[in-house]
Amino acid sequence: MKNYEEINIAQKGSETDSFTLERYRQFSRHFPEQVQTVIDVGCNTGRGGRILKELNPRLQLVGLDCVDSRLAKIPKEIYTSTICSYSTDINAPDSSFDVVVAGEFIEHIYPDEVLKTLHEFYRIIKPGGRLLLTTPNPNYLRLKLTGRSVLGGAHVSQHYPADLKQQLESVGFVNVAIRGSGKMTRVLGERLPILAFYGSYLTIADR
């Protein structure tokens, strides 16, 4: 039995991450036209959702997290509903959402459950909908120079961009694109072709 609740409760940085709000602004820039329904996977207490709602008040936001005490703090005026579950078994009908966002989330999923999570994302996205996820970049130059790794603490898996793209395509996603994310985008934007300059990266995938 995976101890996801314990791992996530022990992680305090997600509530103080200075880039969270910018990450959700980046998500919003990649929303398809006429988006209405969005599920925020790993929503925590809803800091990111507040940004999405400010940018598009018409959005219907659903928050998903495995820590019930976090969902209890979700602002009701921002999220229409919440789901307390794991990403491997999401309590939502097929083709429920125009967009799935998962900011700095998938590295918290054990390797043997990553593919099942991606299948669940595909299942709940409407045809023509989109998955937007960010994750730390194992190829980040600073990690390479200091001999450090993405793994450790609450990070139980790491995802090389080419491998994640291949996994998404194997599930059925199309038009998979990789962009830079994280604090370096403040200086470099998101389209620098050398991904090693970014501490995190954004994956865009369509159903």
PyMOL commands that set and color helices and strands:
alter all, ss='L'
color gray80, all
select helices_A, chain A and resi 4-10+13-15+20-29+47-55+68-71+106-108+111-124+141-146+161-171+185-188+195-197
alter helices_A, ss='H'
color red, helices_A
select strands_A, chain A and resi 37-41+60-65+79-84+97-103+125-136+174-181+200-206
alter strands_A, ss='S'
color yellow, strands_A
deselect
rebuild
show_as cartoon
